[in-house]
Amino acid sequence: MLRNWDRASMQHGVEIRMPFLDWRIVSFVFSLPGSSKVRNGFSKSIVRSAFKDKLPQNIVERKNKIGINAPMIEVAQWSS
C-alpha cells in the first residue's frame, strides 16, 4: 500500500505524509501493553479516546474496517 501511495505522489508532484508511520509514534505504541491498545472489544482504543469528542459516536464505535485497499489484479481462469 505504501508503494502505491508513493508512486501516486511522485506522479503528481506532491508529498504524502502518513502520520501514524512516524517512528516516534510507532516506538511509543510498541512500548504500550496490549490492554492499552484493545479495550472493551475495540481495537485502537487510544485513537478512539483521542477523537471521541471530535468524531460522531457511530464512527468512534465502529468495529468494521473501512479503508483503502491495494489494487487487486484479476486473474483470468481458462477452461480447458
C-alpha positions in Angstrom: 0.0 0.0 0.0 2.8 2.4 0.8 4.3 1.7 -2.6 1.1 2.7 -4.3 0.8 6.0 -2.3 4.5 6.8 -3.0 4.0 6.2 -6.7 0.8 8.3 -6.9 2.5 11.2 -5.0 5.5 11.1 -7.4 3.3 11.1 -10.4 1.5 14.2 -9.3 4.5 16.0 -7.7 3.1 16.1 -4.2 4.4 14.8 -0.9 2.1 12.5 1.1 2.6 12.1 4.8 1.4 9.2 6.8 1.3 10.5 10.4 0.8 7.1 12.1 4.0 5.8 10.5 6.2 8.3 12.2 8.9 6.3 14.0 8.2 8.1 17.3 4.6 7.1 17.3 5.4 3.5 16.3 8.0 3.2 19.1 5.6 4.6 21.6 2.8 2.2 20.6 5.1 -0.8 20.7 6.1 0.2 24.3 2.5 0.1 25.5 0.9 -3.0 27.0 -1.8 -4.7 24.9 -4.5 -3.7 27.4 -4.0 -0.1 26.4 -4.4 -0.8 22.7 -7.5 -3.0 22.9 -10.3 -2.1 25.4 -13.9 -3.4 25.7 -13.6 -5.3 22.4 -12.4 -2.3 20.4 -9.0 -2.0 18.8 -7.2 1.3 18.5 -8.5 2.4 21.9 -6.0 5.3 22.2 -7.0 6.8 18.9 -10.7 6.3 19.7 -10.3 8.0 23.0 -8.4 10.9 21.4 -11.1 11.5 18.9 -14.2 10.7 20.8 -15.1 14.4 21.1 -14.2 15.3 17.6 -15.9 12.5 15.6 -19.5 11.2 15.6 -20.1 8.4 18.1 -21.1 5.9 15.3 -17.6 6.4 13.8 -15.8 6.1 17.1 -17.6 2.9 18.0 -17.4 1.3 14.5 -15.7 -2.1 14.6 -15.6 -2.9 10.8 -12.7 -1.6 8.9 -13.2 0.9 6.1 -10.0 1.8 4.3 -8.2 2.0 1.0 -7.3 -1.4 -0.3 -4.4 -2.2 -2.5 -5.5 -2.8 -6.1 -6.2 -6.5 -6.8 -5.1 -8.0 -10.1 -7.8 -10.2 -11.6 -6.5 -13.5 -12.9 -8.4 -14.9 -15.9 -9.5 -18.5 -15.4 -9.1 -20.5 -18.6 -11.4 -23.5 -19.1 -9.8 -26.5 -20.9 
